[in-house]
Structures are given as C-alpha cells and as structure tokens.
Amino acid sequence: MSYQAIYHSPAGKLKLVSDGKNLIGLHFWRDRYEKTPESESSEKPPFPEVTRQLDEYFSGIRTEFDLPIRFIGSMFQVQAWQALQTIPFGETISYKEQAERIGSVPRAVGLANGQNPIALIVPCHRVIGANGQLVGYGGGIELKKALLNFEAMVRDFGPQPFAASTPLAKPQRREGLSSH
C-alpha cells in the first residue's frame, strides 16, 4: 500500500509517496489539472520528517537529507541513484563522472537519472553535461538552474554562470502537512 501527501515548495507543488515507512517517491506536480490525492496521508511516516527536512533545505539550513528511503527500480538504477546521494550540496558532477563512479557509461546513467523516483532528496539536479552545460531535468532546465543557483548561494559561492532567470519562491504553507 502506498500513501501520498502534497508539499508546497518554492520549487512548486511536490507529491510525496510513502509505503508507510519509507519515502518511495517525490515527484514534481506536472499536471495542473491533476487532482490532489483524495486520501492524503500527511501524518503517515515518514511524511512529517520529510516535510521538516524539506523546510530546512529550502530555508538554507539543511544540506544533507537523512530519511528512510526505499528505491524501486533495477539494480543498475538503484546503483545510479545511490551515487547521486554522494554528490555534496552545492556541487555538481558530470554524467561522465557519475558513470565512472559506478563503472558505466554516461548515456546509461542519464537514462537512470531520468527515472529517479525521489527528486531533490536524491539530487539528480547536481549532474551536468561534460562541457558544463545544463542538460535534462524532470522539473525542467529552469528549475535545475534555480536549484543549483540556490545551493551555490547558500554555500556562499556567489552568482553562478547558470543563474536562474527566476529565483525560487519563499516556502508556502503546505496543504494538509503539519510543520514541526
């Protein structure tokens, strides 16, 4: 059984998915006509902790997530997603570098990253092209720019060459999710 909750972030509405113990999904709300889940379970584990840590991330306080996560995917995908978790906050690596870390090729890593079920927390936004260009992101390139710029500013690296055209908004009140 899975449970869902909605989190309103500065990056837009996020759909959280849990198996009742672990976070198994964090997805950008894609369809503005999609209905809010009827059986929203914002108090179901680990949603309260996910909410707290996302609040801290977007406030510039948290640079690492410590949440119970369960990946659902092939062995290769899980390996690629676990490698994403080793990329430090405010830093980027290339698809080539990620591929070398797991003994693969950039194209395969890019395809696995494109299927990342837990956006932001498993930071595929920190992977860029070998030439330093921003390529591919489920939330869109502008959001990838905004997230990288946000992390760079929090780390006090100053403006980045990939500065977003629009900054992330301030955190909004979440529907059905309690703050701690």
C-alpha positions as CSV (number, residue, x, y, z in Angstrom):
1,M,0.0,0.0,0.0
2,S,1.2,3.5,-0.7
3,Y,0.3,6.8,0.7
4,Q,0.5,10.3,-0.8
5,A,0.8,13.9,0.5
6,I,1.4,17.2,-1.1
7,Y,4.2,19.6,-0.2
8,H,4.2,23.2,-1.4
9,S,7.8,24.1,-2.0
10,P,9.5,27.2,-3.5
11,A,10.1,24.9,-6.5
12,G,6.4,24.2,-6.9
13,K,4.0,21.6,-5.7
14,L,5.6,18.2,-4.8
15,K,3.8,14.9,-4.5
16,L,5.3,12.7,-1.7
17,V,4.8,9.0,-1.8
18,S,5.4,6.6,1.1
19,D,5.0,2.8,1.7
20,G,4.0,3.7,5.3
21,K,7.6,3.5,6.5
22,N,9.9,4.8,3.7
23,L,9.8,7.6,1.2
24,I,9.5,5.9,-2.2
25,G,8.6,8.9,-4.3
26,L,9.0,12.7,-4.5
27,H,7.6,14.0,-7.8
28,F,7.2,17.4,-9.3
29,W,3.5,18.1,-9.8
30,R,3.3,18.0,-13.6
31,D,-0.4,18.3,-14.4
32,R,-2.0,21.4,-13.2
33,Y,-5.3,19.7,-13.7
34,E,-4.4,16.6,-11.7
35,K,-6.5,16.4,-8.6
36,T,-5.0,16.5,-5.1
37,P,-4.9,12.9,-3.7
38,E,-8.3,12.2,-2.1
39,S,-6.7,10.1,0.6
40,E,-3.9,12.4,1.6
41,S,-1.9,10.9,4.5
42,S,0.3,13.8,5.6
43,E,0.8,12.3,9.1
44,K,1.8,8.9,7.8
45,P,5.5,8.1,8.2
46,P,7.9,9.4,7.0
47,F,5.9,12.5,5.8
48,P,6.3,14.6,8.9
49,E,10.1,14.1,8.9
50,V,10.3,14.6,5.1
51,T,8.3,17.9,5.5
52,R,10.6,19.1,8.3
53,Q,13.8,18.3,6.3
54,L,12.4,19.9,3.1
55,D,11.5,23.0,5.1
56,E,15.1,23.1,6.4
57,Y,16.5,22.6,2.9
58,F,14.5,25.4,1.4
59,S,15.4,27.6,4.3
60,G,19.1,27.1,3.6
61,I,19.7,25.2,6.9
62,R,19.9,21.6,5.7
63,T,22.5,20.4,3.2
64,E,22.0,16.6,3.6
65,F,18.9,14.6,3.9
66,D,18.6,11.8,6.5
67,L,15.4,10.0,5.6
68,P,14.3,6.4,5.3
69,I,14.2,5.8,1.5
70,R,13.3,2.7,-0.5
71,F,14.3,2.6,-4.1
72,I,12.1,0.7,-6.5
73,G,14.0,0.1,-9.7
74,S,16.5,-2.2,-11.4
75,M,19.8,-3.0,-9.7
76,F,21.6,-0.6,-12.1
77,Q,19.1,2.2,-11.5
78,V,19.4,1.8,-7.7
79,Q,23.2,1.9,-8.1
80,A,23.0,5.2,-10.1
81,W,20.6,6.7,-7.7
82,Q,22.8,5.8,-4.7
83,A,25.7,7.5,-6.5
84,L,23.6,10.7,-6.8
85,Q,23.3,10.8,-3.0
86,T,27.1,11.1,-2.7
87,I,27.2,14.5,-4.6
88,P,27.6,17.2,-1.9
89,F,25.2,20.1,-1.6
90,G,26.2,23.0,-3.8
91,E,28.5,20.9,-6.0
92,T,28.0,19.4,-9.5
93,I,29.5,16.4,-11.3
94,S,29.2,15.4,-15.0
95,Y,27.2,12.4,-16.2
96,K,30.6,11.0,-17.3
97,E,32.0,11.3,-13.7
98,Q,28.9,9.7,-12.3
99,A,29.2,6.9,-14.8
100,E,32.9,6.4,-13.9
101,R,32.0,6.1,-10.3
102,I,29.7,3.2,-10.9
103,G,31.5,1.6,-13.8
104,S,29.1,2.6,-16.6
105,V,28.7,5.0,-19.5
106,P,27.2,8.5,-19.4
107,R,24.1,7.7,-21.5
108,A,23.0,4.8,-19.3
109,V,23.5,7.0,-16.2
110,G,21.5,9.7,-17.8
111,L,18.6,7.3,-18.5
112,A,18.7,6.0,-15.0
113,N,18.8,9.6,-13.6
114,G,15.8,10.4,-15.7
115,Q,13.8,7.7,-13.8
116,N,14.9,9.0,-10.4
117,P,11.8,8.5,-8.3
118,I,12.9,10.8,-5.4
119,A,13.6,14.3,-6.9
120,L,15.6,16.9,-4.8
121,I,16.4,14.5,-2.0
122,V,18.2,12.2,-4.4
123,P,19.9,15.2,-6.2
124,C,19.9,14.4,-9.9
125,H,19.8,18.2,-10.4
126,R,23.5,18.2,-9.4
127,V,24.5,16.3,-12.6
128,I,25.5,18.4,-15.6
129,G,26.9,17.8,-19.1
130,A,30.7,17.2,-19.5
131,N,31.0,20.6,-21.1
132,G,29.4,22.3,-18.0
133,Q,26.1,22.8,-19.8
134,L,22.8,22.0,-18.0
135,V,21.1,19.2,-19.7
136,G,18.0,17.2,-18.8
137,Y,15.9,17.5,-15.7
138,G,12.5,16.2,-14.8
139,G,11.5,19.5,-13.4
140,G,12.8,21.4,-16.4
141,I,16.1,23.2,-17.1
142,E,14.9,26.5,-15.5
143,L,14.2,24.7,-12.2
144,K,17.5,22.9,-12.4
145,K,19.2,26.3,-12.8
146,A,17.2,27.7,-9.9
147,L,18.1,24.8,-7.6
148,L,21.8,24.9,-8.4
149,N,21.9,28.7,-8.0
150,F,20.1,28.4,-4.7
151,E,22.6,25.8,-3.4
152,A,25.5,27.8,-4.6
153,M,24.2,31.0,-2.9
154,V,23.5,29.1,0.4
155,R,27.1,27.8,0.2
156,D,28.2,31.4,-0.4
157,F,29.7,30.6,-3.8
158,G,28.2,33.7,-5.2
159,P,26.3,34.0,-8.5
160,Q,26.8,31.1,-10.9
161,P,27.1,31.1,-14.7
162,F,23.8,29.1,-14.7
163,A,22.0,31.6,-12.6
164,A,18.2,31.2,-12.9
165,S,16.1,33.7,-14.7
166,T,13.6,33.5,-11.8
167,P,14.6,32.7,-8.2
168,L,12.9,30.1,-6.1
169,A,9.9,31.5,-4.2
170,K,9.7,31.6,-0.5
171,P,8.2,28.5,1.1
172,Q,4.4,28.5,1.2
173,R,2.0,26.9,3.6
174,R,1.5,23.3,2.8
175,E,-1.9,21.7,2.2
176,G,-2.6,19.0,4.8
177,L,1.0,18.8,6.0
178,S,1.9,19.9,9.5
179,S,5.0,21.8,10.4
180,H,7.2,20.8,13.2
